[in-house]
Structure formats: C-alpha cells, structure tokens
C-alpha cells in the first residue's frame, strides 16, 4: 500500500500550473479558504473557466497548503524530539557520573531515610 501523504504530493505535483487569472482566487483559497463564496466561483466561470478546472486548481492548492502545514508541524515535533533526547542524554550522563562516584572506594554514601 502506497503512502497516502506521498500520493497527495504526487497529486499536487501532477496538477497543471494555474492560469494567472486564477491567482487572486487561489490566493484566497490558500490564505482564507473560509472566505471563499459562490461569487468567487461565479466570477471564474464568467472568465471562461470550467467547473472542473476550478475544482482541480482549488483542490491542488488546498492539498498543497495542508502538506505545507503538515511539514511545518513535523519539523516542530522533530525539533522538540531532538531537544528531549539531548536532555535525557545529559541527565543519563549525570546519573552515570553520580553512580561512578558512589561506587568509588572510600566514597561517602548518605544513608537513605528509613520509613516511619
């Protein structure tokens, strides 16, 4: 089974470039999809674009934006994961140094408190 994210990337890559006249509409889809209204689609139809062409470009831009956001989120998570690993590594080294110091001959080891 193919990776669905890769399939989406392929869909976007395989979409023909949008005509320049669609740029304002596609910018709106990209930045404020919630604001797209029937008037926007009707204006493109009046300019001679078919519903299929409008749909194809709309979906391609929406998928592209979704993938951009997914990539940004993954980048943030990867950075956070790297910081956690570094912190754990530092703490593990500190713990190992403490254990080595305790195991040194003649090292003073504090008595553990006894439960009441």
C-alpha positions, 0 to 999 in steps of 0.5 A: 500500500502506497503512502497516502501523504506521498500520493497527495504530493504526487497529486499536487505535483501532477496538477497543471500550473494555474492560469494567472487569472486564477491567482487572486482566487487561489490566493484566497483559497490558500490564505482564507479558504473560509472566505471563499463564496459562490461569487468567487466561483461565479466570477471564474466561470464568467472568465471562461473557466470550467467547473472542473478546472476550478475544482482541480486548481482549488483542490491542488492548492488546498492539498498543497497548503495542508502538506505545507502545514503538515511539514511545518508541524513535523519539523516542530515535533522533530525539533522538540524530539531532538531537544528531549533526547539531548536532555535525557542524554545529559541527565543519563550522563549525570546519573552515570557520573553520580553512580561512578562516584558512589561506587568509588572506594572510600566514597561517602554514601548518605544513608537513605531515610528509613520509613516511619 
